Amino acid sequence: MTSEENWGMPPIPVPPLGVKRLLLVGTGSSNAAFLPLWVNWFQVSYPQIELRIVLTRSAQRFVTREGLSVLTNRMVFEDSWSEEPQVRKLHVELASWPDAIAVYPAGLHFIARLAQGLADTPVTMALQCTEAPIALAAALPPGGWESAAMSDHRARLAQRANVVLQPPVMGLSMTTGRHDGNQPDTLPNLLGSLEDLRRARQPQEAVNGAR
């Protein structure tokens, strides 16, 4: 299966995705600038899946909540604590609502916070508490994936049964202008890994549900 109506983009294979609700989190990598293209592709490819989007404050240097709201025709949330009274807290909603969560792109700082168990924003709080499968597409500077810090973060996240960290792919660095950048893998490839994780967890979830 391919999706062909994507703002002039070439046909892209559409991996199966057996969820009804997907939470998409954009973090502060410059690759967040491409989120409008991927969001458009997603909605054409999966019209039956309800999509909600959250942007970190740093992601909004490269893409706006207003722009993505126009594409999705629904509110795009900011990953910050609200000062207004709320009947249902955002972090509770983000943890319980989605069937699956995709973090695209996932910058080094966000990966580090998740791996270290921090819960200093609604999204990190939700990701620490949710049982939904989570897939992150690492977007790192040159040498970031091989660094000692990232090796530690990778080891920690590998211990979590509901998390998969997609390695970056080599691509053009927006900083150096050379093909030495650790770019995030494509959103379709990330969703493929997310679906693999979701299916792998189904037998155990069925066992737990029967107890």
N, C-alpha and C positions, 0 to 999 in steps of 0.2 A: 504494500500500500504506500502511495506517495501523496504528498500535498503539493499542488501546483499553483495555487492562487496566493502567492506570497510576495507581493510588491516586486515582481520581476525576479525573485530568487529562483534558482534552478530547482527542479523537483527534489524533495528531500524525503527519504524513507521515514515512515511514521511508525514507530514501535508500538506494540500493543500496550495499553495502560488501563488496567482493570480497577479504576477508582472512579468515584462520583464527585469527589471534592479534592482539589489540589491547592495547597498553599505554596506560593512562589515568593521567596525572599531574595531581594537584591541587596548586595553589600557594596562597600566602597572601593571597588576595583574600577579602573577606567573602562573595562569591558561592560560595565552596566549601561554604557551609552548605546549598546546594541539591543537592550531589552525590548524596545518597541518592536523591532523586527521579529524577535522570538515570540513575543506575546501575540503578535498578529498571526504568526505561523501556528502557534498553539491553538488559537481559537478557530482557525480554519480546519486544523487537523483533528481536534477533539471537541466538536460543538456540543457534545453531550456532557462534558465535564465542567463543573462549576469551578471557576478560578478566582482566587483572592490573592492580592499582592501586598507585600509589606516592603518598604524601603528603609534602610538605615539612613541616618542623617548624612553620612559620608557618601552614600550612593547617590544622593540628590545633588551632588556636584556634577554628575554626569547625565542624569535623567530626572525628569520631574514627575511628581505624583499626579499633577494635573494632566500631563501628556498621556500617562498610562490610564488614567481614569477615562479619558476620552475614548481610548481604544477598547476598554473593557465595559464601559457604561456602568461602572460602579466605583465606589470609593476605594482609593488606595491608601493604606494606613502608613503612618510613620512609626518607626520603631523607637518610641519614646514614651515615658510615663506621662499620662494626661493629668493636668491639674484640675480638670473638671470632674465633678461627681459622676460616677458611672454605675448603672445597675449591674452590669456584668463586666468584669475587668477584661481588658484586651488580652492579657497573657493567658487567662483561662479559656477564652474563646479560641485563641490560636492553638492551644494545646489539644482541645477537644473537638474542634470543628473538622479539620482535614482528615482525609483517609491516607494522605501521603504529603510529604513536604520536600520541595526542591529548593536548594540554596544556589542561586545562579546570578552572578558569579559569587564565589566564596573567597574573600580576601584573606590574607595571612592573619590579620588581627582578629577577624571574626572566627576563623578556625581555632585560633589560640584560645579565645574566650570560651568557645564551646568545649574544647578538649580539657580545659582546666576547671570546668564545672561552674563557671561564672554565670550569674543570672541577674545582670545589672540593667537589662532592658526587657520589655515584654517578649520579644522574640527569643532571646537567649533563655529567659525563664520558661517559655513554652517548650522550647526544644529540649531543655533539661528534664521536663516533666512528661512529655507526650509519649505515648506508646506507638504512635504512627511511624512508619518507616521514613527515614531522612536520607537524602542523597545530596552531597555537596560537590560542586565543580570547582576545584581549586584554581584560583587565578593568582599567580605569584610573580615576584620579580625574578630576574635571572639568579639562579643559585638557591632560590627559596625552597624548592621541593627537597633538595639534597641537604639543607642546613640542619644543624644539630637540633635547633628548636623544633623544626617541622618533623624531624624523625621522632621526637618525643610526642608531639601532638598526634602524629599518625598512629603510634603505638597505643596511645590512650583511646583514640576513637575506634581502633580495631577491636577493642574489648567490648564495645557496645553492640548488642545484637541487632539494634534497629537503625544503625548508621553505616553508610558507605561513603567513603571519600574518593571521588573520581580524580585520578592524577591529571595534571595539566598536560597539554600537548605543546610541542615546539611551534612557535609562530613568530610573527613580526612584533618586536618590542616597540611600543609607542614611545618609549623613553630613549632607547639607543638607536632605533631605526634599523637594527640588525635582526636577523632571524634567530635570536637567542632568548626570546621571551617565553615564559611559561604561561601560555594562554589557557583559559578554561576550555575543556572539551565542549562539543556542541550540546545544546539543550536536548536534541533528540537522543544523543548517546547517553546523557545523564538520565533521561527518563527511562531508557532501556535498562540501565543499572538499577534504577529505583523500582521498576517492575520486577526485576529478578530478585531483589531483596524482599519485596512484598510477597512474592510467591514462595520464597524460601521460608518465610516466617509463618505462612498459613497453617502448615501441619501442627506446629507448636501452639499457635493461637487456638486451633480447634481443640487440642488436648486440654489447654487451660480452661477453655470455655465449658468443657464437658465436666469439669470437676465440681 
